[in-house]
Amino acid sequence: MPEATLTKVHQGFSYRLDPTPEQRHLLASHAGAARFCHNFLLGIILANWKDNRERKEAGEEVARESYLGTRQFDLQKLWYERRAESAPWFSENASSTYNYAHAHLAQAFANYFAGRTRLPTFKSKGRRESFTLAGGSTRLVDSHHVRLSRIGEIKTYETMRKLHRHLERGSARILSVTVVERGGMYTLAFSAEMSRVIPAPRPPERVIGIDVGLATLYTGATPDGTPVLSVANPRHYQRSEARLARAQRVASRRRGPRKGVTPSNRWRRANQRVQNVHADIAHARKNLIHETTTMLAKSYDRIVVEDLNVKGMLKNHTLAKHISDASWSEFVCQLEYKATWYGSTVVKADRFFPSSKTCSSCGAVKAKLSLEIRTYHCETCGLTLDRDHNAAVNLARWTSQATSAGTHSVAGRGGEVRPRRTRSVKAHPDEASTETPVPVGA
Ligand SMILES: [Zn+2]
């Protein structure tokens, strides 16, 4: 039996800020400085490349040394050399703002060279402004006030009690803070290193399969067919959908941003209302996912979910569908890291496992089952069951041996199963964690 380990995990905490007008000014100044630094250095590098290209085309021999470096150290050096002349105001903003701008640009170049992304682009003003500060100089005064270097003590709308408690206990360390401004709304995102005791995985005694749907968001069942979870798609989604449509209609009648046209103040206000509805929906969704995933990770030892192709699904157009699909990837992502916290295990059933089309009673597989059909009716054995419930039961019984295409590195029942961690999954901004196991003792 493996033992519990003490692990350092990175976790994000984000809170909305309530800055004073003077603080807004300082925040905007920092964001502007970060943007300037990014654009300035990117401009120098791109000009250097262009220069070298032209020299090459002219038949000149261009040495390696003619290329400016793009690592953080190189960019930093470049900034130190040129800032006094090009940005004489630089010292008005906290120095770590620039350091992070260098680091982020260096990372963007590294991603480009590795073929992961396109060439870094210039940042334009007003779209989404952000800057990052070092965590060392950031203090939580209490659960509602945060002190940022050069900006001062800012009030937050929500309580930061959880993070505050961790900091006081010494079980968290702030690595960095990123301030993001969108539509006049400031959000502070902490990246923290948390010390956590990770329990050994429990033997799979309590098993649940979970199906995702539209009317019912999550349907859960045990292998013996007992329905144990039914999370309805909350009413407010439908209500919000109507609110959103109304707000969008109003905004569309006003003078919005077009080339060469400044948007009217009436449009700005209307657009702000649209953004608010979006934020409300996101918040409600987040809470629901947190509640459900925590409950599941605490109550079950083995949780089987579908391995959905979310990217393809997001092409759907109705809002409800969109929300439900986006929720699913977030749901699975949260479930996976919470499972490690509580010693539970998440298993992704094979993508080609026909969980919806298989009869949970006799095992017959339908050739086709369209989405509108909400009840599963088996022609072979006569079973009539709610479609989602039927799928959940099949998932609960799923083992890698069940499908011939079982290429997953997942053991069947009774085997030792660890959740797979995919770093490519975009971490949830709140409570997201990437794990760096540091076994202690053991
Ligand atoms: Zn049947």
Residues whose N, C-alpha, C, O or C-beta is under 5 A from the ligand:
A	BS01	ZN	C359 S361 C362 G363 A364 C378 T380 C381 G382 L383
